[in-house]
Amino acid sequence: MAEESSVVIDRGGSSWSDLWSKEDYLAIWLGFFLIFTCVIGYFYFGPKEKFTQTINTANKIQAEEEARAPFKTMAWYGAQDEKSRLRGSSGSEIGKFLGTWTKKPGSWNSNPVDSFVRSSAQANALNEQNMPKYMEAKAAEETALKGAEAAEAAAAAAMFQNQQLNDAAQAQIKSWRDAKKKAGDAKRKTENKPFNYIPTLIGLCAFFALIFGIGIKLMGQNAMRFAVGFSFVFFVSVIAYIFGGQTVAKQYGIGAEAWGIIIGMLIANTIRTPKWVLPACQVEFFIKTGLVLLGAEVLFSKIVAIGIPGIFVAWVVTPIVLITTFIFGQKVLKIPSKTLNIVISADMSVCGTSAAIATAAACRAKKEELTLSIGMSLVFTAIMMIVLPMVIKAIGLPEVLGGAWIGGTVDSTGAVAAAGAFLGEKALYVAATIKMIQNVMIGVTAFGVAMYWVLKVDREEGKKVSAMEIWHRFPKFVLGFLAVSILFSYLDAEMDPNMGAALLDQGVVRGGTRLFRDWFFALSFAAIGLSTNFRELAHYFKGGKPVILYVCGQSFNLVLTLVMAYIMFYLVFPDITARI
Amino acid sequence: MAVENKKSRLRRFLFACAAVIAFVYGFLPWLTQSLSPLRQMQQHLQETGIDPSRYYYTDVEQVSEAEAYLRERL
């Protein structure tokens, strides 16, 4: 890969032709095109009317039940389940179409072929293997259901005036809900279907080659050469998905993104990346388009999901740790590259890989710096995911505090959920929610870093930066990313919460933009690997300063998050903690 | 000379692939089976279906569950 394409180069000026010839804008238009297609598909051709009817009926039942009983009755939960089942991605033609044609290789245990081809016989064997557990869970659910029905009937017979009967009914209903969830999880494992992803993968490769090829052509490069090389980059991404689907690799957090870099680097540094592949290693184009799509997942309403304690743990501690770590890296460790310093700081303090990608693109970090940062994050995340729950259990921290600690410090969301669930259900819920709030910070981080780089880092000594110069230098894709985030936050806030969850979250986002975003990041990591030299990477690692920075920053993060979580959840808002 | 170079690069590639595969699919499973906390974590992940390699909240199903739970409780 040419050195020039590993960073975004400032041209110090803007013209109208930038709109259709520069990578930043083209990433925005491509992102907008995919988002627009998904929005139109789900909102105008989706099952909106059917969903509205179901939601209205369920709301009516819930209102009646709330008026009838002082607690959430079984009928109330039944109506809630009806609403939860509404998913644009599985309940509409567009959802099924996008889901089918963006499929990536999935999980496997001993045979990699299982990740992309499964015969009917294999599917049936899997279903039969999981059937006894489901039958057991179903029997437990039926027993719990009878208990809940009897307890609620007893409470209803007393006109819900007997507190003891009400409490007993609530307890029985909770047991039934837990049993129902377990039965639901077990049932999903008996619904395996046969598949063959090879034709859809070929189709997807052609579609991506076409849409990115148009962008490449508009940038003045050879679209045909890109398309030929792209087939190889896509192939490496598919292999990365296959390797990342192996159960043990997944357990240690080594997913498709890491495998993309590993496989790409193995090729680049041994047999060497073929020359015809290099025109397709468009790392920034893939990343920026993926980031514009990621904007749809950065919803500001999520910030209040756990009230003020969550805001303090995720939105007060995180910027403090980010800025302190960056200053520490500059002043104490004297890390030569400011971009490497900020990418590691953001990766460690905000939310791992996704924050590293957004920050690296916003400050125009080199691909080696992003690779190094993500590599370190993977190693420390794997360690913390296992060690932190053990420490929490050993010192006897309560679940809510432990969950908040995990959510605020472990990098990736999957690892946070794994570590939280290891402690218990409450810890999982708190940890996952805190991490989700932190995830939303990506938008602010990317914008803040981009502005800081334009105003401070890239500024000539002693010179004032004019408004026009800020505009010239500002990475424009960040504006596309923020615009999408603001638009989706607005839609999320304006829509009925149930309809928003069914059509926006479980439709446009999870059944559309996210599927493409996932692929674009996988493609960018494969492209990074294919164009990265081990020697250049080693150069950034000199003196072990990146590791020292990560360890010091994470230690500070651990202390500050624990203190803040304790103050917020146990001293200032114990009522919230009690309700969790 | 060029053929020799090609052969040597191919050898390095195969060796590197073998090393990586042996590490991930040999060493890591052995490590998991050797240490009790890792074994427990593996069983726990298999039961819950959580994928620790997913990095954003929309990739992890359990986050939606957590959100729904907290919305109901708070």
Interface residues (C-beta under 8 A of the other chain):
Chain A: K72 S84 D185 F243 G244 Q246 T247 V248 A249 K250 Q251 Y252 G253 I254 G255 A256 E257 A258 I262 L266 I267 N269 T270 I271 R272 L294 E297 K302 A305 I306 G307 C351 G352 T353 S354 T381 A382 M385 I386 M390 D411 S412 T413 G414 A415 A417 A418 A421 F422 L428 Y429 V430 A431 A432 T433 K435 M436 N439 D505 V509 R510 R514 D518 I576 R579 I580
Chain B: R9 L10 R12 F13 A16 C17 V20 V24 Y25 L28 P29 T32 P37 L38 Q40 M41 Q42 H44 L45 Q46 T48 G49 I50 D51 P52 S53 R54 Y55 Y56 Y57 T58 D59 V60 Q62 V63 S64 E65 A66 E67 A68 Y69 L70 R71 E72 R73 L74
